[in-house]
Structure formats: C-alpha cells, structure tokens
C-alpha cells in the first residue's frame, strides 16, 4: 500500500448472531450483504462473520475519524462546572 494514499472509511451497521454494532470500516469492505472480519483494537484478534447490514455514504479518512471519536472529551471539559 502506498504511504501517501488516504484510505476512506464509511460508517456501517454490522450484525453477527444477536450482536449489532456500528463501525467505521474501509469503504472497500463496506458493501451491503457482504461478510467481513473485524480486528479488536485491544486484543488484536480477528473475529469473522460480521454481516454488513447498511453502509453510509459519508466517507472520511482515518485521522478525521479519530478526531471525531475524541470530540466528546473536549466537549465535556468545556461544559463541566
């Protein structure tokens, strides 16, 4: 993979058995009806069998997703008395 190439992510609703999650995944894997595997951030283990239920049309790069993920921390600091 080229280092200067930005990977675009789309937000997807995923289902595996009775579990449902929403996650940002690379757009090439965010195809409705497709089964994918996810990597756990903490354990680094892969889990197979996640079904893509829906995929959003908004595409973001990794750094933007991380920035948005941390927004709640800044909002809380600004709003706490």
N, CA, C and O atoms as a DFTB+ gen file, in Angstrom:
324 C
 N C O
     1  1       0.843      -1.178       0.000
     2  2       0.000       0.000       0.000
     3  2       0.888       1.240       0.000
     4  3       1.888       1.286       0.717
     5  1       0.537       2.228      -0.785
     6  2       1.278       3.475      -0.853
     7  2       1.053       4.269       0.425
     8  3      -0.068       4.351       0.926
     9  1       2.131       4.857       0.953
    10  2       2.022       5.601       2.199
    11  2       1.236       6.903       2.032
    12  3       0.589       7.350       2.978
    13  1       1.279       7.513       0.862
    14  2       0.601       8.789       0.679
    15  2      -0.868       8.627       0.292
    16  3      -1.585       9.621       0.171
    17  1      -1.321       7.398       0.097
    18  2      -2.710       7.159      -0.269
    19  2      -3.573       7.145       0.981
    20  3      -3.301       6.391       1.915
    21  1      -4.620       7.980       1.007
    22  2      -5.519       8.012       2.150
    23  2      -6.629       6.990       1.941
    24  3      -7.271       6.946       0.892
    25  1      -6.833       6.182       2.956
    26  2      -7.921       5.209       2.914
    27  2      -9.186       5.896       3.379
    28  3      -9.189       6.573       4.407
    29  1     -10.261       5.725       2.626
    30  2     -11.552       6.298       3.002
    31  2     -12.361       5.242       3.753
    32  3     -12.353       4.062       3.404
    33  1     -13.059       5.700       4.793
    34  2     -13.876       4.823       5.634
    35  2     -15.333       5.235       5.542
    36  3     -15.645       6.416       5.391
    37  1     -16.229       4.251       5.636
    38  2     -17.659       4.540       5.706
    39  2     -18.201       3.895       6.986
    40  3     -17.705       2.867       7.447
    41  1     -19.225       4.527       7.536
    42  2     -19.823       4.009       8.764
    43  2     -20.838       2.935       8.402
    44  3     -21.733       3.168       7.589
    45  1     -20.698       1.760       9.007
    46  2     -21.553       0.630       8.659
    47  2     -22.220       0.036       9.892
    48  3     -21.662       0.028      10.989
    49  1     -23.425      -0.458       9.673
    50  2     -24.115      -1.239      10.696
    51  2     -23.777      -2.692      10.405
    52  3     -23.955      -3.173       9.285
    53  1     -23.279      -3.396      11.442
    54  2     -22.815      -4.767      11.285
    55  2     -23.559      -5.679      12.251
    56  3     -23.907      -5.276      13.360
    57  1     -23.800      -6.910      11.818
    58  2     -24.504      -7.889      12.651
    59  2     -23.745      -9.208      12.633
    60  3     -23.269      -9.669      11.596
    61  1     -23.653      -9.795      13.823
    62  2     -23.056     -11.128      13.966
    63  2     -23.850     -11.854      15.033
    64  3     -23.748     -11.525      16.215
    65  1     -24.643     -12.840      14.628
    66  2     -25.526     -13.524      15.569
    67  2     -26.548     -12.539      16.119
    68  3     -27.270     -11.903      15.351
    69  1     -26.616     -12.405      17.443
    70  2     -27.540     -11.475      18.085
    71  2     -26.907     -10.119      18.379
    72  3     -27.562      -9.248      18.951
    73  1     -25.645      -9.926      17.997
    74  2     -24.937      -8.676      18.267
    75  2     -25.002      -7.747      17.062
    76  3     -24.886      -8.184      15.917
    77  1     -25.190      -6.464      17.339
    78  2     -25.136      -5.441      16.298
    79  2     -24.239      -4.315      16.773
    80  3     -24.296      -3.908      17.933
    81  1     -23.409      -3.813      15.867
    82  2     -22.541      -2.683      16.162
    83  2     -22.536      -1.739      14.973
    84  3     -22.956      -2.094      13.872
    85  1     -22.055      -0.533      15.217
    86  2     -21.808       0.433      14.157
    87  2     -20.315       0.720      14.191
    88  3     -19.755       0.990      15.254
    89  1     -19.677       0.663      13.041
    90  2     -18.239       0.829      12.988
    91  2     -17.822       1.515      11.690
    92  3     -18.487       1.376      10.664
    93  1     -16.720       2.252      11.742
    94  2     -16.119       2.830      10.549
    95  2     -15.177       1.783       9.969
    96  3     -14.240       1.351      10.641
    97  1     -15.415       1.373       8.736
    98  2     -14.561       0.380       8.085
    99  2     -14.133       0.908       6.717
   100  3     -14.818       1.753       6.140
   101  1     -13.003       0.417       6.191
   102  2     -12.580       0.865       4.856
   103  2     -13.707       0.639       3.842
   104  3     -14.361      -0.403       3.845
   105  1     -13.920       1.635       2.975
   106  2     -15.068       1.590       2.062
   107  2     -15.077       0.365       1.162
   108  3     -16.144      -0.070       0.730
   109  1     -13.917      -0.198       0.871
   110  2     -13.878      -1.383       0.012
   111  2     -14.553      -2.585       0.662
   112  3     -14.958      -3.520      -0.030
   113  1     -14.678      -2.567       2.003
   114  2     -15.337      -3.662       2.719
   115  2     -16.768      -3.319       3.115
   116  3     -17.516      -4.197       3.546
   117  1     -17.153      -2.072       2.977
   118  2     -18.487      -1.623       3.373
   119  2     -19.529      -1.850       2.294
   120  3     -20.179      -0.905       1.845
   121  1     -19.686      -3.062       1.887
   122  2     -20.661      -3.433       0.858
   123  2     -21.811      -4.193       1.505
   124  3     -21.605      -5.251       2.099
   125  1     -23.012      -3.657       1.391
   126  2     -24.189      -4.286       1.994
   127  2     -24.328      -5.718       1.481
   128  3     -24.210      -5.979       0.284
   129  1     -24.582      -6.641       2.414
   130  2     -24.747      -8.048       2.062
   131  2     -23.475      -8.860       2.127
   132  3     -23.504     -10.076       1.935
   133  1     -22.362      -8.209       2.395
   134  2     -21.063      -8.888       2.436
   135  2     -20.724      -9.284       3.871
   136  3     -21.108      -8.587       4.810
   137  1     -20.018     -10.382       4.048
   138  2     -19.496     -10.784       5.349
   139  2     -18.045     -10.339       5.442
   140  3     -17.275     -10.489       4.494
   141  1     -17.679      -9.787       6.603
   142  2     -16.312      -9.312       6.807
   143  2     -15.805      -9.803       8.160
   144  3     -16.564     -10.350       8.960
   145  1     -14.512      -9.600       8.403
   146  2     -13.970      -9.867       9.729
   147  2     -13.423      -8.556      10.280
   148  3     -12.942      -7.702       9.535
   149  1     -13.509      -8.415      11.608
   150  2     -13.061      -7.210      12.295
   151  2     -11.923      -7.540      13.241
   152  3     -11.852      -8.634      13.801
   153  1     -11.026      -6.562      13.409
   154  2      -9.908      -6.723      14.328
   155  2     -10.191      -5.935      15.604
   156  3     -10.484      -4.740      15.546
   157  1     -10.105      -6.593      16.740
   158  2     -10.301      -5.950      18.032
   159  2      -9.091      -5.072      18.334
   160  3      -7.953      -5.540      18.283
   161  1      -9.336      -3.794      18.650
   162  2      -8.232      -2.864      18.908
   163  2      -7.368      -3.277      20.091
   164  3      -6.147      -3.129      20.045
   165  1      -7.989      -3.794      21.154
   166  2      -7.236      -4.124      22.350
   167  2      -6.501      -5.464      22.240
   168  3      -5.315      -5.553      22.557
   169  1      -7.205      -6.492      21.794
   170  2      -6.601      -7.830      21.756
   171  2      -5.873      -8.126      20.446
   172  3      -5.074      -9.059      20.369
   173  1      -6.153      -7.330      19.426
   174  2      -5.567      -7.524      18.081
   175  2      -6.035      -8.809      17.408
   176  3      -5.466      -9.231      16.401
   177  1      -7.082      -9.436      17.969
   178  2      -7.619     -10.666      17.391
   179  2      -8.692     -10.344      16.356
   180  3      -9.424      -9.363      16.486
   181  1      -8.774     -11.180      15.335
   182  2      -9.769     -11.025      14.285
   183  2     -11.006     -11.858      14.614
   184  3     -10.900     -12.979      15.110
   185  1     -12.179     -11.294      14.330
   186  2     -13.445     -12.005      14.503
   187  2     -14.137     -12.054      13.151
   188  3     -14.430     -11.018      12.554
   189  1     -14.392     -13.252      12.680
   190  2     -15.028     -13.479      11.384
   191  2     -16.553     -13.456      11.511
   192  3     -17.091     -13.600      12.608
   193  1     -17.238     -13.277      10.393
   194  2     -18.682     -13.469      10.353
   195  2     -19.541     -12.244      10.606
   196  3     -20.720     -12.393      10.925
   197  1     -18.995     -11.028      10.477
   198  2     -19.802      -9.815      10.620
   199  2     -20.481      -9.526       9.284
   200  3     -19.820      -9.453       8.248
   201  1     -21.792      -9.364       9.314
   202  2     -22.598      -9.113       8.126
   203  2     -22.857      -7.611       8.007
   204  3     -23.298      -6.979       8.967
   205  1     -22.586      -7.045       6.841
   206  2     -22.805      -5.615       6.622
   207  2     -24.285      -5.401       6.310
   208  3     -24.759      -5.742       5.226
   209  1     -25.009      -4.827       7.286
   210  2     -26.444      -4.575       7.162
   211  2     -26.693      -3.306       6.354
   212  3     -27.552      -3.280       5.472
   213  1     -25.929      -2.246       6.663
   214  2     -26.066      -0.988       5.929
   215  2     -24.729      -0.272       5.909
   216  3     -23.875      -0.494       6.768
   217  1     -24.559       0.591       4.917
   218  2     -23.328       1.362       4.770
   219  2     -23.682       2.804       4.445
   220  3     -24.461       3.071       3.531
   221  1     -23.105       3.727       5.199
   222  2     -23.368       5.144       4.968
   223  2     -22.628       5.667       3.753
   224  3     -21.673       5.053       3.278
   225  1     -23.078       6.804       3.258
   226  2     -22.466       7.386       2.065
   227  2     -21.354       8.380       2.396
   228  3     -20.562       8.731       1.521
   229  1     -21.287       8.838       3.651
   230  2     -20.243       9.774       4.058
   231  2     -18.916       9.032       4.162
   232  3     -18.826       8.003       4.831
   233  1     -17.892       9.553       3.504
   234  2     -16.563       8.945       3.540
   235  2     -15.606       9.872       4.271
   236  3     -15.545      11.065       3.974
   237  1     -14.856       9.328       5.230
   238  2     -13.883      10.100       6.000
   239  2     -12.553       9.363       6.023
   240  3     -12.503       8.141       5.883
   241  1     -11.458      10.135       6.206
   242  2     -10.155       9.485       6.350
   243  2      -9.922       9.142       7.821
   244  3     -10.646       9.611       8.699
   245  1      -8.920       8.332       8.074
   246  2      -8.667       7.808       9.418
   247  2      -8.456       8.920      10.447
   248  3      -9.025       8.856      11.537
   249  1      -7.661       9.926      10.128
   250  2      -7.374      10.980      11.108
   251  2      -8.632      11.757      11.492
   252  3      -8.778      12.163      12.645
   253  1      -9.531      11.967      10.550
   254  2     -10.783      12.667      10.850
   255  2     -11.651      11.824      11.781
   256  3     -12.272      12.356      12.702
   257  1     -11.697      10.536      11.551
   258  2     -12.489       9.648      12.410
   259  2     -11.949       9.678      13.838
   260  3     -12.723       9.771      14.791
   261  1     -10.638       9.601      13.992
   262  2     -10.029       9.639      15.328
   263  2     -10.325      10.976      16.004
   264  3     -10.639      11.009      17.194
   265  1     -10.229      12.080      15.258
   266  2     -10.544      13.398      15.819
   267  2     -11.985      13.447      16.307
   268  3     -12.247      13.935      17.407
   269  1     -12.922      12.949      15.507
   270  2     -14.344      12.965      15.900
   271  2     -14.596      12.044      17.082
   272  3     -15.439      12.333      17.932
   273  1     -13.864      10.932      17.136
   274  2     -14.020       9.984      18.229
   275  2     -13.655      10.624      19.567
   276  3     -14.221      10.276      20.603
   277  1     -12.718      11.550      19.540
   278  2     -12.264      12.205      20.758
   279  2     -12.991      13.511      21.062
   280  3     -12.720      14.128      22.092
   281  1     -13.897      13.947      20.208
   282  2     -14.617      15.209      20.403
   283  2     -15.355      15.260      21.739
   284  3     -15.375      16.302      22.395
   285  1     -15.956      14.153      22.144
   286  2     -16.732      14.161      23.388
   287  2     -15.877      14.516      24.598
   288  3     -16.383      15.084      25.566
   289  1     -14.590      14.190      24.556
   290  2     -13.697      14.513      25.668
   291  2     -13.547      16.021      25.817
   292  3     -13.543      16.544      26.932
   293  1     -13.424      16.722      24.684
   294  2     -13.267      18.171      24.713
   295  2     -14.571      18.855      25.089
   296  3     -14.561      19.845      25.820
   297  1     -15.687      18.344      24.603
   298  2     -16.986      18.945      24.910
   299  2     -17.275      18.821      26.405
   300  3     -17.804      19.753      27.010
   301  1     -16.941      17.706      26.991
   302  2     -17.178      17.509      28.415
   303  2     -16.340      18.469      29.247
   304  3     -16.844      19.070      30.195
   305  1     -15.058      18.621      28.899
   306  2     -14.187      19.540      29.637
   307  2     -14.714      20.968      29.563
   308  3     -14.639      21.710      30.543
   309  1     -15.245      21.355      28.405
   310  2     -15.750      22.716      28.210
   311  2     -17.073      22.944      28.934
   312  3     -17.385      24.073      29.311
   313  1     -17.852      21.883      29.131
   314  2     -19.193      22.057      29.690
   315  2     -19.290      21.745      31.184
   316  3     -20.253      22.158      31.830
   317  1     -18.322      21.033      31.742
   318  2     -18.371      20.697      33.172
   319  2     -18.113      21.946      34.023
   320  3     -17.307      22.812      33.682
   321  1     -18.820      21.993      35.119
   322  2     -18.664      23.148      36.018
   323  2     -17.737      22.748      37.162
   324  3     -17.459      23.561      38.043
